[in-house]
C-alpha cells in the first residue's frame, strides 16, 4: 500500500544548463511499445542511431554509439578506456566540468598536469604546448563548451598541438553537440562525447560518444584491463557493431527511441541551420541582457552560443529570483557552480528550448523580477533582442 | 537531411528474460513534462522513489536509490565501491551473470575464489563455508535469481555464513526484485541491486540499489579512491540525501518518472500479492510445459518464479521457433546463454507481463510451433495450466 500520488510534473520551460525541453516527436517516441534489446527490430533502430550520430558528430568513426548512461558516463568512459595507471594527462581547467575530469583521471591512477585558466576565459594553447615540450603526455582532455562558464574552448588549435606531440585528445562536447559546430574528423578528435539532453533535446540518460581508430587501437593495446565492465568500449563495440551482436547490457530502450527521434529532427533541420539558429538566438539574448544593463561573464570572443552566462547585479538575490522564475513562471535557468555560485546566472538556449519566444520570455521575466528586486531596469531589452531576430519562423 | 523514418516499434509481448511490458501508467509517465534534475519538484519525486524502493527492497537502509544506468551498472557499482585491489572475494558461480561478476571483480584487482555449481543447480552453502574456514574473505557475491538458468539461489543461508565469518554480502536481485521475495533487512544483505525492467516493469536503464550502514562504512574507509566517479555511492548519496543536495549527474528524468509509477503500482498491488501472483502463474506455466511433454531445466526445488527454463526437444530448431514467435506472433522469449545456447528456452513471467492471458498465449504459441517442427505435441497444455489458475482476475 502507498499513499504516494502519480507523478504529475510541472510543464517547465527549461532555459538552464540542461536538460532542455523535448520536441513532441521525442516525447511521443518515449511511450512507443518497448522491445527487447536483442530484437532485430530494435537493433535496426540502434543502427540508425549510429548512422545519425555519425552525421551529428561529423565523423566516419565506426564506433559512434550511445552509452547506457548520461553525459558524466561519457566522461567516465573516455578516461576509463584510454587512461591507464601512471599515464600522464593534461587537463585544460577553466570550469567546473574540467574539475570532474581531474577527479576521474586521478581515481584511475593518472598523473595529471593541470593547465589552468580563469573561469570565463579560454585555455591558452601555448600553455598546453609549454607542457608538451617537456613531458611525455598520453592524452589531453578539454571541455569544448563549459556549461559552468559559457565559454567555448579552442579545440581545433589544441588538437593540432596534441597530435604534433603524439598525445590523444579527449573532448567533452556535452553542452555543444547539436547546437555548436563539433566536426570530430576535421578537428581530429580521438574521443568525443556529447550530451543527449542539451542541444540535441533528447531525454537525459544516454551519452553519444565517438572513438576513432587510433584511440581504439590504444584501448586494445592496454597493458591493464579496462577497470569497468559496464563502460568497456570494446564490449560496447561488440553489442553495437558485432556480427552477431554480443549482449552487453539491457539498452534503455525508451531513451534510444527518444534519441533516435531527436537526431532525426536535428538532421531534418540540418546541422548548419541548427548551429546558425543557436548562434543567432544567443546573440539576441545577449543584446537583450546588455540592454538591461547586465554584464556578461564569458570572454566575449569565445562565448558558447548554447549557454550564456551573466553576472548577477549587486543587491539582487540569486536564489529569490530563480525561485520566482520557477514557481511563478515555470522557467528554469541555472545558478553558478563552485566559485561563481551566487555570482552568475546561466541561461541555456539549447535545442528545442532555443526559440525566439523563449528569448523574449526569459528577458521579460528577468526584467520583471529584477525590477522587483530593486534593480533599476532601463527597459527595452525585448526590443533590443528583437532587433537581432530575423523573420523566419519561431526559430 | 535524412531519409530515416520515425521510430515505429512492434507491439511485442515480452516473455523473455526482460524487459517486460510496461503498464499504461508507466508508459504515460515517460512522456510527462521533463523537469531539471535539481528542480525541487523533481527531487520530491526522487524522494518518493527512494521511499517506495525501501518498501520493495524491504529495508530501512537510508541509501536506497536508483542508479543512472541499468542492472549491469548495479553490479558494477556494488563491486566498484566495496572492493579494493587485493581483496578476496567469493563468487558463487552457476550461470552467466555470475561470470560477469567475475569479470568485474578481476578488473578491479580482486582475488576471486570461485565456488561453482552446475548451471541449473544451486550453490551449496557448505562449499562456500569450506572456503570461509580457510580464507580471509572480504565479500561474497551471489546472483539471487539467475536469468540464465531460472534458479533461485539460497541467499538467506549464504548470508548467515557470510556474516558469521565477517564477510560482506553482495546480492544481484535483477531478475527477482518485485516478483520474488527479496527481504534485504531480514536476510541481512549488505549491498543489493535490482533491475527496473523485469519484475518491476519499469523502463530499462535505471538500477535500484540499496546499501546498508555496515557496507557504507567499509566504502567510506577504503584505502584507495573508488575508481569510478560516475558510480561512486558516496557522491550519489550526496545527490539523493544531501541537504542541500549536491549535483552529481543529470538524472534520466523520464526513467525516474517511469520507475516512480512502476513502484507505485507494485505497492498498490502489494508486495505479497505480487510475489504470490508470480509464483502461481509460473506454476501454471510449468504445468502447461510439462503437459506438452517438455523437460524443465532448473532444479525443481529452486525454480525462479519470474523465469522458467525449459529444454528444447531434440529435432526442434531453436532459432526458427523463436523467429516465428517473434515475427508471426510478436512474442519474445529468450534463448539460452553460454553453454546452454541452443539447448534451452527462457520464458519470463515478469511484472506486467506476468498475466493469465500471457501464460495461455505462450503455451498455445509453443504448441503450434512445436507441432510445425515435427514434435509430437500431446495437446492439453492450456487446460493443464488453466487447472492451476484461480478465478481472481487476469493476474
Interface residues (C-beta under 8 A of the other chain):
Chain A: X1 X2 X4 X6 X7 X8 X9 X10 X11 X12 X14 X16 X18 X19 X21 X22 X25 X27 X28 X29 X30 X31 X32 X33 X34 X35 X36 X37 X39 X40 X41 X42 X45 X48 X51 X52 X55 X68 X69 X70 X71 X72 X73 X75 X76 X80 X100 X103 X104 X106 X107 X108 X195 X197 X203 X204 X205 X206 X225 X226 X227 X228 X229 X230 X231 X247 X248 X249 X250 X251 X252 X253 X254 X255 X257 X258 X260 X261 X264 X267 X268 X270 X326 X332 X337
Chain B: X1 X2 X4 X6 X7 X8 X9 X10 X11 X12 X14 X16 X18 X19 X21 X22 X25 X27 X28 X29 X30 X31 X32 X33 X34 X35 X36 X37 X39 X40 X41 X42 X45 X48 X51 X52 X55 X68 X69 X70 X71 X72 X73 X75 X76 X80 X100 X103 X104 X106 X107 X108 X195 X197 X203 X204 X205 X206 X225 X226 X227 X228 X229 X230 X231 X247 X248 X249 X250 X251 X252 X253 X254 X255 X257 X258 X260 X261 X264 X267 X268 X270 X326 X332 X337
